[in-house]
């Protein structure tokens, strides 16, 4: 691995991580503005590369999709989101190619995986869904094999692994449309976006050399890992809450927090609230659950938030006491902001800017934990991957 390649990996991973954060924010904006089904087909929008903009094109779109009348103010959001996701996909592909360049078999696997993904999309558009699905599986499996073959440290492997994740994320985006906002798919799409951001951010941190020079921080690693698991579960709960339109299940304004519907123990159907699969012919736009089921989801999300708040609050104190004051303060600040945004969502009736920011700060909180995790790990000697004459 040349010094130039290492520099490219650092720059690409950082750029892709920042771009992925922006995409998480924009994706939340699309979902929360109820634009998730504004383009009823995939990857086109009413059969167009962009979206219908002229009267004749709009008339043709309405005729082709009579059950989904064209809404200009929503369609552009969904299709721009797809363009941005595609741009991130290209960035991740370049990152994977650079990271695997040293091993020929891994490089060929990455190239083949990308080619299968492109061909698979083409077959899907032609209606050949079975062959498209088989190629998609191959497209995800090849980068995984490539990552296993690499002998470099984790950041290199993660750079290649992320290509498989983003291909699966594209499939989740497709299923979000074709399965009519099925909650388990919508939640998975959110988690996929967060996972993509987390992998890219972690790789960028490692390529930048953000790590402990020795093992003095190793005892914090387990505590931070627990925090990451708890936060990931809470993000999943937030995705389930949003996908089932349960954010305002407890009402809004006075009586909505800390109580729910003005009660400390409102009627709640926990069984129906967490049924993961309800068939494939149901349109989930607007939600299908009754008030009791949605209240159960909201209550579990609040309980999870309390657990995460207590644990991460304690963790931020522990991190600061170990000499990482900046990271400890960053965790505490992001955590406090996230809780206040969550309360504001409920109290003020889910205003779009606040709800979107709630997703963004969740990603920032995730980043603070990843940055802390890297400080508990051994710093790899990057020079061991440079040619002998340049060490």
N, C-alpha and C positions, 0 to 999 in steps of 0.2 A: 504494500500500500504506500504510494508516494505521498509526499507532503502536500502536493497539489490536490490529490484525491481526497485526502483527509480534510483539507480546507473546504472543498466542494461539499463534502458530507455535512460538515458543520453548518455551512450556509444554507444548504437545501433543507436540512432537518429543521432549522430555526424558521425559515420562511414557510415551510409546510405547516409547522405547528401553529404559527400565528394565523395563517390562512384557515386552518382547521378550526381555530377558536372563532374566527369571524363566521365561518360556515355554521357552527353550532348555534351562534346567535341568530343568524338569518333563518336557519331551519326552525328555530323556536318561534320566530316572528311569523313564518309561513303557517306553522301549525296552529298557533294561538289566534291568528286572524282568520281561522277556518278556511284556509285556501288549499288544504291538502288534497282535495278532490277537484280543484278548479280546472285541472287538465285531466279528462277522464281516460286518456290513453297514455302509453309510455313506450319509448322515451320522447315521442313527439307530443305536441299539444294540439288537440283537434286536428291531427294529421299534419301539422306544420312543424318545421324545425324551431321556429320561435313561438308565436301565438297569433291568432287572427287579429288583424288591426284595421282592415277595411270592411266596408258594409257587405260587400259580396262574400268575403271570406267568413264573416260572422254569420251570415245567412246560411252558408254551406255548413258551418260548424253546428249550428242549431238543428239543421236538418239531419245531419249525420248522427248527432247525439241528442235526440229529443228529450231524454230523461235527465240531461245535464245541460241546461241552458248556459250559454257562454256569459261569463262575468269578467269583463276586462280588468277590473281593479284587483282581481284575485289571480287570474291566469298568469299574468306576467310574473307574479311573485313565485309561483310554483316552478315556472320554466326557467327563470333566472337562478333559482335554487339548484336546479339540475345542471345548468351551465357551470355554476360555481363548483358543484360536486365533481363534475367532469374535469375541471381545471385542477382541483386537488388530486384527482386520480392521476393526472399526468405528472404532477410534482412527485407523488409517491412512486410512480414508475421510474422516474429519473433517479430518485434516491435509491430504489432497489437495484437498478442497473449499476449505479456507481458502487454500491456496497458489495455487490457480487462479482464485480469486474475481475477480481483477482483469481477466481476459480471458474474455469471455463464451463464446467457442467452446471454450476449454479447459475451462471449468466444465461446459458441456453434455456434453463428451466424458467427463469424469469421472463425471458423473451417469449417463450412458448405460452406461458400463462397469460401474458398480456394479449397475445394473438388469439388465443381461445376465447378470451373475454369479449374481444371486439367481434369475432365471428358469431359468438353466441347471441349478442345483441341483434346482429343482423338477422339471424335465424328466428329470433323471437318476433321481430317486426314482420317477418313473412308468415307467422303463425305456426312455425315448427317448434312448439314449446318443449317437446320431449328432447330433441337434439340440443336445443338451447340450454336446457337444464343440465344435460350431461356435460356439455362443454363448460358450463359455469362451475361444475364440481371440479373438473380438471383444472380450470383457471385458478381455483383457490388452492388445490392440492399441490400444484407445481411450485409456487413460491414457498409453501411450507417445506417441501423437500429441499429446495434451494437453501433455506435458512438453516436446516439441519446440517447441510454439508459444510457450511462456513466454519472456519476454525477461529475466526476473530472473536473478540468479546461481544457481550450482549447487544451493544448499540448497533453493530453491523447486522446481527441476526434480526433484531427488531425492525430495522429499516426494510429488510426483505419481507418479514412476516406481515408488516403493515399493508403490503400490496394485497395479500390474501384477505385481510380484514376489510379493506375498502371495496374489493370486489363483492364480498358478501354484503357489505353495506349498500351497494348499488342494487343488489337483489332485494334487500329489504325495502328500498325505496320503490322498486317495481311492485312488490307485493302490497305495499301500503295503498297503492292505487287499485290494483286488480282485486284485492280482497276487501276493498271499500272501508279503509281505516279500521281494520280489525285490531282491537286493543293490544293483543300480544305482539303483533307486528309493529305497531306504532311505538310501543315501548321498546322493542328490540332495535328499532331504527334510531331512537334516542340514545340507547346504550351503545350502539355501534358508532355513532358520532362521537360520543364521549370517549370510547375506547380508542378510536383513531387519533383523537387529539392527545390522549394520554400517552399512547405509544410514541407519537412524534415528539411530544414535549420531553418525554424521558430520554429518547435518543438524542435530542438536541442538548439536553443537560449533560449527558455522558460524553458526547463528542466535544463539548465545551470544557470538559475536565472538571465539572462540578462534582467533587467527591472528596471523601476524607483521605488525607495522606497516610493514615494508619488506621488501626482498628479501635481507636478510643471511643468512637460513636457506635460501635457495632451493637451494643446492648439496646440502643433505641430502635434498631431495625424492626424487631418484632412488634413493638408498640405502634410504629408508624404503619406497618403492614396491616395490623388490625384496624387502624383508622381508615386506611384505604378501602378495606373490605366493607366496613360499616358505611362509609360514604357511598360506595358503589351500590350497596343495597338500598340506601335512601334515595339515590338518583333513580333507581329502578322503580321504587314506590312513587316517586314524583311523576315518572313517565306513565305509570299505571293510572295515577290520579288524573293526569291530563287526558290520556287516551279514552278514559271513561267519562270525561266531562264532569268530574267530581270535585273540581277545585272550589266550587261555591255550594257544595252539598250541605254545608252547615249554615248557609245564608251569608249575608254580608252586612256590615255595619254593626251597631251595638247588638250584643247577644250572639255574635258569630265567633268570637274568640275572647277568652279561652273556652267559653261554652260552645255548644253546637246546637243551632236552632233554639237558642235560649235555654238549653238544658245541659246538665252535666252528664246525663246518660240518655241520650236520644235513642229512638228505635234504630237498630242497626242490624242489617242482614249480612253477616260476615261470609257466609257460605256463597251466596249469589254474588257478592262483591268481588270474590276472587276465583270465579270460574274462568279458567284461562282459554277454553276453546268452546265456541258456541256455533260451530258450523261455518260454511263459506258463502252462503247465499244471503247473508244479512248485511244491510247497510248500517254501519255503526256511526255515521255522521250525526252528531247531536247526542249520541249515547242511547243505549237501550235499557239501562238499569233504572229501577225505581229509586225513590228518595232514600229508603232504608239501606239499600245496597251501596249507593254512592256515599252515604254518610259513614258507613263502615270503612270504606276506602279512605276517606278523609281522616277519620279517627286514627287509623293505623299509620297513615303518613305523618300525622302529628306526633304520635308516640315514637315513631322512628326518628323524627326530628329532635325530640327531647333526648333520646339516647345518644344520638350523634353529637348534639350540642354539649352534653355533659362530658362525653369521652374526649372529643376534640378540644374542648376547653381545658380539660386536665392535661391533655397531650401538649398543647401549646405552652403551658406552664413548664412541663418537663423539658421541652425542647429549649426554651429560653434559659432554664437553669443550667443546661449543659453547655452554655456558651454560644448557642445559636439564637441570640436574642432577636435578630432581624427576622428569621424564619418563624420563631415563636409568635412574634407580633403580627406577622403576615397571616398566619393561620387564625389567630384570634380575630383580626380585623375582617378577614373574609367570612369567617364563621358568623360573627355578629351581624355583618351586613346581610348575609343570606337569611338569617332568622328574621330580621326586620323586614326584608322584602317579602318573605313568606307571610308574615302577619299582615303586611300592607295589602297583599293580594286578596286576602280574605276580607279584611275590613273595608277596603275601598272598591270591592266588586271586580277584581281581576283586570285592572287597567293594563292595556297592551304593553306600554313601556316598562311597567314594573314587572309584569309576568315574563317578558323577554329578558330583562335584567336578572331575574331569578335564575334562569337557565345559565346565563353568562357567568354569574358569580359562583354557581355550582362548579363550573369548569375551572374558574380561578382557584377555588378552594381545593379542587383536585390537583391543580398545578402546585400549590404550596406544599401539599403532602408529598408529591413526587420530588420536588426540590429538596425537601427534608430527607426523603428516602435516599437520594443520591449522596447526601452528606453522611449517611451511615454505612456506605459501602466503600470498599477498597478502590483506590484510584488505580486504573490500569496505566501501565507505562506505554504511552502511545508510540514511543520510539521503537518498541519491539516490532512494530508493523511497518517500519520504514526500511528502505534498502540500507545495507551496511555502510555504504559510503556517505549516507546522509544522517546517520544517527548522531 
